[in-house]
Amino acid sequence: MKSYHELLSPKEINIDGIVFYISKFDCIEGREIIFNYTSSNIPKIGNYRLSEEMMLKLMTFIAVSDDSGNKTILLSKKILGAHLNNSEFPWQTLCKLEAAMMEYNVSFFQNGGASTFFGDFAQKVPAWISSTLTDSLGQLLQTEQPPSKN
């Protein structure tokens, strides 16, 4: 089980009155999170189950303090809910926490770049899909090729 002492470069932040200790991803899990998190959250294309799985994995790089100062890693839905469900809008707190983690861990998401990245990505994906489907449909509808002269 992961402990606070295993977190890489922990940083204290406050979101909606809750103090969190966010950290850097390790190289292997970080790669998995970044690749799957971004693709699973594309509107109308994403995979919610994978998105939730990556969010939960992302949470294992975050700790919270209890009343006695012990730091607990957000290792499960139960622990996560126990700390976030007391906020006014728990799901929004969770989204802010996810955004803070992405900003802390991914250089091109820093300084608000996440919203620009996903905004640009969301605008380009439908055009790419449409082009790909149109090309594929055109290939399927081509008339039969004349027999080979060989």
Residue pairs with C-beta under 8 A, 6 or more apart in sequence:
1 73
1 75
2 60
2 73
2 75
3 73
4 10
4 21
4 63
4 71
4 72
4 73
7 21
7 23
7 24
7 61
7 63
7 73
8 23
8 24
8 25
8 26
8 61
9 23
9 24
10 21
10 22
10 23
10 63
11 21
11 22
11 23
11 104
12 19
12 20
12 21
13 19
13 20
13 21
13 22
13 100
14 20
15 93
15 96
15 97
15 100
16 87
16 88
16 89
16 92
16 93
16 96
17 87
18 64
18 83
18 84
18 86
18 87
18 93
19 64
19 65
20 62
20 63
20 64
20 97
20 100
21 62
21 63
21 64
21 65
21 71
22 61
22 62
22 97
22 100
22 101
22 104
23 61
23 62
23 63
23 104
24 30
24 61
24 104
24 105
25 33
25 34
25 61
25 105
29 57
29 60
29 61
30 105
32 54
32 57
33 54
33 57
33 58
34 105
34 106
36 50
36 53
36 54
37 51
37 54
37 55
37 58
37 102
38 121
39 45
39 46
39 47
40 46
40 47
40 48
40 50
40 51
40 54
41 51
41 118
42 121
42 122
42 125
43 122
45 125
45 129
55 94
55 98
56 76
56 77
56 80
58 98
58 101
59 74
59 75
59 80
59 97
60 73
60 74
60 75
61 101
62 73
62 74
62 97
62 101
63 71
63 72
63 73
63 74
64 71
64 72
64 74
64 83
65 71
65 72
66 72
72 79
73 79
74 80
74 83
80 94
81 90
84 90
84 93
84 94
84 97
87 93
99 114
102 109
102 114
103 109
103 110
103 111
103 112
103 113
103 114
106 114
108 117
109 117
